[in-house]
Amino acid sequence: MRFRRHLPPLPQGRWTMPNLLEDRSARRWALYVVSAVFAGYLTAYLLVFPAPLLHGHEVVPRVVGLSLTEAASVIRKAGLQIQDGGSEPDPTAPQGFVIWQDPPSGVSAPAGLRVTLVSSDGPPKIPVPDVTGLAGALAQRLIAAAGLTATAVESVQAASQPGITMMTRPPAGSVLASGAPVTVVVSRGAPTIPVPDLLGMSPGDARTRVEVEGLQLGSVTRRRTAGANPGTVIAQTPAAGTLAAPGTVVDIVVARSL
């Protein structure tokens, strides 16, 4: 019985052992060449040129520590875009400077990627503590403990005992930067002492009289005045009879010879 052939006969001598060895050697050398090219590309990609070799990719620049204007310029020059990430308090960075970016610097990014920037809002804001009703010295310590600066103490006439804090400037609850000045205003006491009449007295006698009443002698101004004895008091502030608190300052004007 005979079977019909469906495939043409193989050419004679095509698959001899020498030709088969030559084909294997060619394939091996081709594999070596491809491997060497690929290894060279990886070396250039990872070591020699850190920037991406693929078209359309960029390296995110570092902009932390720059102002927002400078950071925006650097990022746009790199072919990327800006995304506003808002602002946060920072104890060291000035207001308007970049304190955080995403993605971070050195990351490979496609062209046009948005880089989120967070800027500094300056040092944290501190509310002025409520120290009303406390002794002046204690109020100053509490203000300093809050991170603010207690400046010179002022006094006002009030029904409270002398030395008690009446208010602060700025008032309690105001939000200030760290170390900002705060003035403590304390009571001089209730105005219960009548200011004595000092007209016609010498400056020394006037001082003695106001101190006996629990007041203080303030400025002494000299003025040329006709009809007055030189060296005597011709005017005073507050006026005689005015109710004053303990420690109130009384200013006087003394006549000079013409």
C-alpha positions in Angstrom: 0.0 0.0 0.0 1.3 3.5 -0.8 0.6 6.7 1.0 0.3 10.1 -0.7 2.8 12.7 0.4 1.3 16.0 1.6 4.6 17.8 2.2 7.4 18.5 -0.3 10.5 16.6 0.3 13.2 18.4 2.3 16.1 19.7 0.3 19.1 17.5 0.4 21.9 18.6 2.7 20.1 21.6 4.3 19.9 20.1 7.8 23.4 18.7 8.0 25.2 18.8 11.4 27.7 21.6 10.4 24.8 23.9 9.3 22.9 23.2 12.5 26.0 24.2 14.6 26.5 27.4 12.6 22.8 28.4 13.3 23.2 27.8 17.0 26.4 29.8 17.1 24.7 32.7 15.3 21.8 32.7 17.7 24.1 32.6 20.6 26.1 35.6 19.3 22.9 37.5 18.6 21.8 36.9 22.2 25.2 38.1 23.5 24.9 41.4 21.5 21.3 42.0 22.6 22.3 41.4 26.2 25.3 43.7 26.0 23.1 46.5 24.5 20.5 46.1 27.2 23.1 46.1 30.0 24.7 49.3 28.6 21.3 51.0 28.5 20.6 50.1 32.1 24.0 51.3 33.1 23.5 54.7 31.4 19.9 54.9 32.8 20.8 54.2 36.4 24.4 55.4 36.9 25.7 57.7 34.1 22.5 59.7 33.4 20.1 59.7 36.4 17.7 61.8 34.4 15.2 59.5 32.5 16.3 58.6 29.0 12.7 58.2 27.9 11.2 61.1 26.1 8.6 63.1 28.0 9.9 62.5 31.5 11.5 65.0 33.9 13.2 65.0 37.3 11.3 66.9 40.1 13.6 69.7 41.3 14.0 70.6 45.0 12.2 73.8 45.9 11.9 73.5 49.7 13.3 76.6 51.3 12.5 78.8 48.3 9.9 81.5 48.1 6.7 80.5 46.3 7.6 82.8 43.4 11.1 81.2 43.0 9.7 77.7 43.4 7.0 78.2 40.8 9.7 79.5 38.3 12.0 76.5 38.9 9.2 74.0 38.6 7.9 75.5 35.3 11.4 75.5 33.8 11.5 71.7 34.6 8.3 71.2 32.5 6.1 70.6 35.4 3.0 72.4 36.9 2.2 73.9 40.3 -0.5 72.7 42.7 -1.3 74.9 45.7 -1.2 72.8 48.9 -2.1 75.7 51.2 0.0 77.0 54.1 0.9 75.8 57.6 2.5 77.4 60.7 6.3 76.8 60.9 8.5 78.0 63.7 11.6 78.7 61.5 10.5 79.3 57.9 9.4 82.8 56.9 5.9 83.3 55.7 5.5 82.5 52.0 8.4 80.1 51.7 8.0 76.4 50.7 8.2 73.9 53.6 7.0 70.7 51.8 6.6 69.4 48.3 5.0 66.3 46.7 6.4 64.5 44.8 9.8 65.0 46.5 12.9 66.1 44.6 14.7 63.6 42.4 11.6 61.7 41.4 11.1 60.9 37.7 7.8 62.4 36.6 6.0 62.7 33.3 6.0 66.1 31.7 3.2 68.3 32.9 2.8 66.6 36.3 1.5 68.8 39.1 3.8 69.4 42.0 2.0 70.2 45.3 3.6 73.0 47.3 2.9 73.8 50.9 4.1 77.2 52.1 4.9 78.5 55.6 2.3 80.7 57.4 5.1 82.0 59.7 5.5 81.1 63.4 2.5 79.8 65.3 0.1 82.4 66.5 -0.4 82.7 70.3 -3.6 84.0 72.0 -3.2 86.6 74.7 -4.1 84.9 78.0 -6.8 86.3 80.2 -5.1 87.6 83.3 -7.7 90.0 84.6 -8.0 90.0 88.4 -4.6 88.6 89.0 -1.7 90.3 90.7 0.4 92.3 88.2 3.6 90.2 88.7 1.7 86.9 88.3 0.0 88.3 85.1 3.4 89.1 83.6 4.8 85.6 84.4 1.7 84.0 82.7 2.1 86.1 79.6 5.8 85.2 79.4 5.0 81.5 79.9 2.5 81.7 76.9 5.4 82.8 74.6 4.7 86.5 74.6 6.6 89.4 76.1 5.2 91.4 79.0 6.2 95.1 78.6 6.1 98.0 81.1 3.2 98.0 83.5 0.7 100.8 83.3 -1.8 101.9 86.0 -5.3 103.3 86.1 -7.7 104.4 88.8 -10.1 101.6 89.6 -12.2 100.3 92.4 -9.9 97.2 92.7 -7.0 97.0 95.1 -3.7 98.5 93.9 -1.6 96.2 91.8 -4.5 94.0 90.5 -4.6 93.5 86.7 -7.5 95.3 85.1 -6.8 94.6 81.4 -4.1 94.0 78.8 -3.2 95.7 75.6 -3.9 94.0 73.2 -6.9 92.5 75.0 -7.2 88.9 76.1 -7.9 86.5 73.2 -6.0 88.6 70.6 -3.8 86.3 68.4 -0.2 87.5 68.2 3.1 86.2 66.9 5.5 84.5 69.3 7.4 87.1 71.4 5.0 90.0 70.6 4.7 92.7 73.4 1.7 92.8 75.7 1.1 95.7 78.2 -0.3 94.8 81.6 -2.6 97.5 83.0 -3.0 97.4 86.8 -5.2 99.3 89.3 -3.9 102.2 91.3 -6.8 101.8 93.6 -10.1 103.7 94.0 -9.9 107.6 93.8 -10.5 108.4 97.5 -7.8 110.9 98.3 -8.5 114.6 97.8 -5.6 116.3 96.1 -4.3 119.0 98.4 -4.0 122.7 97.4 -0.3 123.4 96.6 -0.6 126.9 95.3 1.9 129.3 97.0 4.0 126.5 98.4 7.7 126.0 97.6 8.5 122.8 95.6 9.9 121.2 98.7 6.8 121.8 100.8 4.6 120.7 97.9 6.5 117.4 97.7 6.1 116.8 101.4 2.4 117.6 101.4 1.5 115.2 98.5 3.6 112.4 100.0 1.8 112.8 103.3 -1.5 112.3 101.5 -0.2 109.1 99.8 0.3 110.8 96.4 3.5 111.5 94.4 5.1 114.7 93.1 5.6 114.5 89.4 7.1 117.0 87.0 8.2 120.5 88.1 7.9 123.1 85.4 9.2 126.7 85.8 7.4 129.6 84.1 7.9 133.4 84.2 4.7 134.9 85.6 4.0 138.5 86.7 2.5 139.1 90.1 3.7 135.8 91.6 6.4 135.2 94.1 9.4 133.5 92.4 9.9 129.9 93.6 6.3 129.3 94.5 3.7 126.9 93.0 1.3 128.8 90.6 -0.5 125.8 89.1 -1.0 122.0 89.7 -2.5 119.0 87.9 -4.8 117.4 89.1 -6.5 120.4 90.6 -7.0 120.8 94.3 -9.9 118.8 95.7 -9.9 116.2 92.9 -10.3 112.7 94.2 -7.3 110.5 93.4 -6.1 107.0 94.0 -3.1 106.2 96.2 0.1 106.9 94.3 -1.4 109.3 91.9 1.2 111.7 90.4 0.7 115.5 90.9 2.5 117.8 88.5 3.2 121.5 89.5 4.3 124.7 87.8 6.7 127.0 89.7 7.0 130.8 89.1 10.3 132.2 87.9 11.6 135.8 88.4 11.2 138.1 85.4 
